[in-house]
């Protein structure tokens, strides 16, 4: 019978991360648990969970545990003459020595990250910047010292939280290693922001986005086509473009609205009370937003929700994480949208 390792290999892993931090095999490091706001009516994430800050000591312990696992994998690799290369076979040999990790939710993630070179990290959960600045800097410095292969560190961040952080604190966090922020804009329309209980205003979004850009972060702003239904579609499209033009982020990422189980929108959809856009109307709204954009951003459709088919049966829009560079590819993208709209006519 295989004896269990005497080492304690416990570390926390959350559930959620952006698609661009999964396809690139990012390390998931849990800084906080769940969402400090948690009132958005379109979102079903974290709704049954309480928000908690994690102590820097606990997070650093997680980093140390993951590093110890790395050292054990590297040791096996050296013994097998693989010169430190971490393969599936070496991972399997390690698990035989630590069978308690077979059902650990984060062990496959950690292995995949190490196997591809340990280059990118995503800080979980919904708003890591809400941590005290000194605590976050302490963790970031330890993380980069422990894993010097890291090239990029990313986090979600709420506009309101960024607004409340001083410029000095944001620069400290960025210099400590956090490079990229994913911000949930959703919409630039004041009435719709209030309706979905986003807890921010258009002014918050502009100020937060601009502060993040000025502090040197790479900024991804997420917008949600179709969120306003038929009634608010035009205002949603127009005002979202207005806000994005003032921020001019590095990335603008489309996350089309879908009613999620556990939300008010899903309950209304179940009762046929939700006024949703047709696929053609979605594309018309997106075209209105993009036509009004005056940015140097990359516009991305890197999510399964951007599923519209082209006339040839393939996906209409590229789901590349790098998207379409504006203004150079703007007319090309608008042309693709026109083809999609004609396909539904």
Secondary structure, 3 states (H helix, E strand, C coil): CCCCCCCCCCCCCCCCCCHHHCCCCCEEEECEECCCCCCCCCCCCCCCCCCEECCHHHHHHHHHHHHHHHHHHHHHHHHCCCCCCCCHHHHHHHHHHCHHHCCCCCHHHHHHHHHCCCCEEEEECCCHHHCCHHHHHHHHHHHHHHCCCCCEEEEECCHHHHHHCCHHHHHHHHHHCCCEEEEEEECCCHHHHHHCCCCCCHHHHHHHHHHHHHCCCEEEEEECCCCCCCCCHHHHHHHHHHHHHHHCCCEEEECCCCCCCCCHHHHHHHCCCCCCCCHHHHHHHHHHHHHCCCCCCEEECCCCCCCCECCCCCECCCCCCCCEECCCCHHHHHHHHHHHHHHCC
